Amino acid sequence: MKPAGRRLSGKVALVTGGGTGIGRATVLALAREGAAVAVNYSKSKAAAHETARLAEAAGVRALPVQADVTRDAQVRAMIDEVARELGGLDCLVNNAG
């Protein structure tokens, strides 16, 4: 069993609507547990980049990624980018909307 605080080490998580509010809190909780995190945003670019910076302060990789989750092609491109940049995708938190 992995020690508390790093139970998700080696995993990659994507949080839609991850730049602010509950999404930001979720990103930061995942980062504290050791997961690399993709921070999805539609319009709040500055907030998503700040959330990614805060996640990186926990010692993990973080990727802000823009996509409108109501657009299938954008979602597919986002997933491809996350997998390419962070090495896969293990966890999805659907928080957008």
C-alpha positions in Angstrom: 0.0 0.0 0.0 1.3 3.4 -0.9 1.7 6.0 1.9 -1.0 8.5 2.4 -0.3 11.6 0.3 1.1 9.7 -2.7 -1.5 7.0 -3.4 -2.0 8.2 -7.0 1.7 8.4 -7.8 2.2 7.4 -11.5 -1.4 8.0 -12.4 -2.8 10.7 -14.7 -6.1 12.5 -14.0 -8.1 14.9 -16.2 -10.5 17.3 -14.4 -13.0 19.0 -16.7 -13.9 22.5 -15.5 -10.7 22.2 -13.4 -9.7 25.9 -13.3 -11.9 27.2 -10.5 -14.1 26.2 -7.6 -14.8 22.5 -7.0 -12.7 21.7 -10.1 -9.7 23.5 -8.7 -10.1 21.8 -5.3 -10.3 18.4 -7.0 -7.2 19.1 -9.1 -5.2 20.1 -6.0 -6.4 17.1 -4.0 -5.3 14.8 -6.9 -2.0 16.5 -7.1 -1.4 16.2 -3.3 -2.0 12.4 -3.8 0.7 12.3 -6.5 -1.3 12.3 -9.7 -0.2 14.2 -12.8 -3.2 16.4 -13.6 -4.7 17.9 -16.7 -6.7 21.0 -16.0 -9.5 21.5 -18.6 -11.0 24.8 -19.2 -13.3 26.3 -21.8 -12.9 30.1 -21.3 -11.1 30.6 -17.9 -7.5 30.3 -19.3 -5.8 32.4 -16.6 -7.5 30.5 -13.8 -6.6 27.1 -15.3 -3.0 28.1 -15.7 -2.9 29.3 -12.0 -4.5 26.0 -10.9 -1.8 24.1 -12.9 0.9 26.2 -11.3 -0.5 25.4 -7.8 -0.6 21.7 -8.7 3.0 21.7 -9.9 3.9 23.2 -6.5 2.8 19.8 -5.1 5.6 18.2 -7.1 3.5 16.8 -10.0 3.2 17.5 -13.7 0.2 19.7 -14.6 -1.2 20.5 -18.0 -3.8 23.2 -18.7 -5.8 22.1 -21.7 -8.6 24.1 -23.5 -11.7 22.2 -24.8 -15.4 22.8 -24.9 -16.7 19.5 -23.5 -19.9 19.9 -25.5 -17.9 19.5 -28.7 -16.9 15.9 -29.5 -13.9 16.8 -31.7 -12.5 19.1 -29.0 -12.9 16.4 -26.4 -11.1 13.8 -28.5 -8.3 16.3 -29.2 -8.0 17.0 -25.5 -7.8 13.4 -24.6 -5.1 12.8 -27.2 -3.1 15.8 -25.9 -3.3 14.7 -22.3 -2.2 11.1 -23.2 0.6 12.5 -25.4 1.9 15.1 -22.9 1.3 13.2 -19.6 1.7 9.6 -20.7 -1.8 8.3 -20.6 -5.1 8.8 -18.8 -6.2 6.9 -15.7 -8.9 9.0 -14.1 -11.5 11.4 -15.4 -13.5 13.8 -13.2 -16.4 15.2 -15.1 -16.9 18.6 -13.3 -17.6 21.0 -16.2 -21.0 22.7 -16.3 
